[in-house]
Amino acid sequence: MYLTQEHDLKFHKMRAIFSLSPPIQRLELVIRRLMIAGFALLTAGLVIGAVWLKLPEGVGYLDDPKVHWSILVWFLYLALLVMHQWFAQSGRRFAWGAVGCFVFVLLTFWGVNLMSPIHH
């Protein structure tokens, strides 16, 4: 929604004026809050998984490719949030970064199952 509304405003299209979507500043705030919530939930999931996961004999928590890719997703979320907070990467770049992180999450949870010895 943010990217389409930003495009419509940039090129002075009338559907941006008559649109029922919220203001572009509010959309950016929603994206930021959802990214923070996703980062917190992913952190909790990684910590809980490391503490309570019962693995088959001979397989460690960090031996699973899904854990490696989940940690990489965690670092992507962290990098995006740090860039937004301290380096003023907002607006269009932040929205594209959020889309990229979401695509990477989908690749992680669907594609890595094929490589994982635990998740078949």
BELHU-V376527 format. One line per field, one symbol per residue. phi: phi as a letter, one per 20 degrees, with the letter a starting at -180 (. if undefined). burial: I if it has 16 or more other ideal C-beta (glycine too) atoms within 10 Angstrom, else O. Layout:
BEGIN
phi=???
burial=???
END
This chain:
BEGIN
phi=.fffffffffdleffffefeffffffffffgfffffffffffffffffffedfddffndefeeefffgfffffgffgffffffffddlecmfffffffffffffffffeeffgfeefeed
burial=OIOOIIOIOOOOOOOIOOOOOOOIOOIIOOIIOOIOOIIOOIOOOIOOOOOOOOOOOOOOOOOIIIIOIIOOIIOIIOOIIOOIOOOOIOOOOIIOIIOOIOOOIOOIOOOIOOOOOOOO
END
